Amino acid sequence: QEVLSVADFATYDGVTDDTTKVTQAVAEAVARGTDLYWPDGSALTTANIPLLHTVRHRGPGAIVRGSDTFYPDPTSGRTNTLYLAASGGSSSNDGLTASQPIDTLTNIWAAVANYGPHLAGKWKLQHAAGTYSGYHRVPYQLTSEKMVELLGPDVSGHPNVPTAIYDNNAAANKVVSCINAGMKIKVKDIKVRECESTGIEMSGGLLFCENVHTLDCEIGIGCYGGDLYVS
């Protein structure tokens, strides 16, 4: 299979702004239906890269944006963070920094799924403060080497109330639903309210909840045939 190298487009020195060139490399990979190779080193970017998460990535390289580093082909010892915001987010954002957040957990899961089906490394899905809604299901067959962390802003733990809130307005929707036996999920500093069904549901996998608050849910946290740890 043909593979394009980002280094054929970008300066790739970690100093020069490669936003335009990386955008061109991603667009070319999408047009050709090829993988995109990231050699050792890093590409400095300053803005959103459209379609970044629709391409299959290979190689040890990284994308640097501000204080964040994203590894398109993460290995066991690396951590990727994707950001989402209820206000100001967009489905067309790449989520690599808090300044270019994705709008919903569903769209973040869709982005993360491209790096599966088995996620290497550690993944953090960082929520901004705000009120979110909707039913968000973890893609089928997605498994993880380490915990995939769904994080609200740090409120210094229990009993402080999380500022990232999922409010389903009494709809019969689950906030997080995962039926993947090989999936490990940690939910921290998130509140779920007004859910006629289960707020956070895990079936067959590992669910760890830390300072998760639920209110007016039929079942706040449900774990079926898996392992549940609550702190």
ZIDA-V920707 format. One record per pair of residues at least 24 apart in sequence whose ideal C-beta (glycine too) atoms are under 7 Angstrom apart, sorted by the first residue. I is the first residue (numbers start at 1). J is the second residue. Records with the same first field share a line. If there is no record, write none. Layout:
I: J  J
//
This chain:
1: 34  35
2: 32  34
3: 34  35  37  58
4: 28  29  34  36  37
5: 37  39
6: 36  37  38  43  61
7: 39
10: 43
12: 41  43
14: 41  42  44  64
15: 44
16: 44
17: 44  46
18: 43  44  45
19: 45  46  47
22: 49
23: 49  50
26: 51  52  55
27: 51
29: 55
30: 54  55
38: 72  73
48: 93  94  100
49: 94
50: 92
52: 94
53: 94  111  114
54: 114
63: 96
65: 96  97
66: 97
68: 96  97
70: 96
71: 121
74: 120  121
75: 120  121
76: 120  121  145
78: 121
79: 121  122  124
80: 121  123
81: 124  126
82: 108  111  112  125
83: 126
84: 108  125  127
85: 128  130
86: 128  130  131  132
87: 130
98: 128
101: 128
104: 134
105: 132  136
106: 134  136
109: 136  138  139
113: 139  142
116: 142
117: 141  142  143
118: 143  145
119: 143  144  145  148
120: 145
121: 145  146
122: 146  147
123: 148
124: 149  151
125: 149  150  151
126: 151
127: 151  152  164  190
129: 153  163  164
130: 164
131: 165  167
132: 165  166
133: 166  167  168  169
134: 173
135: 173  174
136: 175  176
137: 177
138: 177  178  180  183
140: 180
141: 180
142: 180  183
143: 180  182  183
144: 183  184
146: 184
147: 184  185  186  208
148: 184  185
149: 186  188
150: 176  185  186  187  190
151: 188  189
152: 188  189  190
153: 189
154: 189
155: 189
157: 211
158: 211
161: 191  213
162: 189  190  191  211  213
164: 189  190
165: 191  193
166: 190  192
167: 193  194
168: 194  195
169: 194
170: 194  196
171: 196
172: 196  197
173: 197
174: 198  199  201
175: 199  200
176: 200  201
177: 201
178: 202  203  205
179: 203  204
180: 204  205
181: 205
186: 210
187: 212
192: 217  220
193: 217
198: 222
202: 226  228
//
